[in-house]
Amino acid sequence: MADLHHTLVDHVIVTENGCMEWTGWRTKDGYGRIGCGNKKQYMHRLSYELTFGPIPNGLWVLHRCDNPPCLNPNHFFLGNLRDNFKDMIDKGRNGCGRGVTHGRAKLTD
């Protein structure tokens, strides 16, 4: 457990908005990953489990802050796949854009 603590302390910075950003290895989408034994673990899921306990089957750990490398458990909430898609669309991260940023927009502001 001491090794994990040092790894976390050495690879986290705190931002002005309270995000605790993972500075270690990240996926192409920005989510922190770490090797735990023979498997890789998403850092935000590990942070949630260390704080609140096991994640119930079928639920995802979602970010209120919309910051993938954030490990602050106060920025998390649990949801299912549908909740994750709704959150993504509500925050404008579905890749389609809105208004003039939509890939098929014909008019501008």
N, C-alpha and C positions, 0 to 999 in steps of 0.2 A: 504494500500500500504506500510506503514511503517513496518508492520509485515513481508511482503514478502521481503522487503529490508534487514531486519535483518536476516531472514532465509537464504537468498542468501549469505550475507557476512559471516555468521557463518559457512557455509557449502561449501565454495569454497577455493581452494588453487591454486595459479598460479605456473605453472611449467616453467622450463628453455626455453621450446619451445613456450611459450605463451599460452598454454592450460590453461583454467580456469576449473579445475576439481571439479566436484560435489563430496563431501565426505559424503553426506547423503545417504539415502536408494537407492540402485541400483538393477536393474533386474539381472538375472543370466548372461546376456550378457554384463553387465556393464553400461547400460544406467541409468542415474539418473531419479528418479520418485518422485513426490510430490503430496499430496492430495490437490486439489483445490475445496472446497465445497464438493459436492457429487461425484466428479470424480477424477481420478488420471491423472496426466499430465506428459508427458515426459519432463524433464528439458531442453533438447536442443531445443525442439519445443517452449517451453515457452520463452526461451532466445531469439530465433529468433523473435517471435511475439512481445516481449517487445521492440526489437530493430528496426525491419523493418515493423511491422504490421502483419495482418492476412496472414496465409499461404493459397495460392489458392487451391481450391479443386483438389484432385488427385495428389498433389505434396508432396514430402517427404523432410525433412531437412537432408542433407547428410553432413558428416564430411570430409573436406580436410585432416585433421590431422589424420584421422582414429583412433581416440581416443574416444570411446563411452561416457565416463563421461564428456567430454569437453563441456563447455557452452560458449566458446568464439565465438560470432557471426561472427567475421572475419574469422573463420575457417569453416563456413557453406556455402553450396550452395544448391539450390533447384533442384530437379530432380524427375522424375516419377519412377515407379517401375522398369522399364527396366534400367534406369540410375543407380539405386541402385544396381541391379544385376551386371551390367557392372563394376561399381566401385568396388564391392566386388571381382569380378574375377580379375580385373586389379591389385588389391592390394594383391592377393593371400589368401583371406579369405574365399574361398568357401568350405573349409573343405577337399578338395580332395588333396591338396598339389600339388607341381610341382616337376618334376624330381625325385630325390631319396626320397623326402618326400611324394610322392603320395603313397597311401595305396596299390596299386597293382604293385609298382615298382619292377623289377626283378634285375636290375643292380645298382651298386653303382658308385660313382665318382671314 
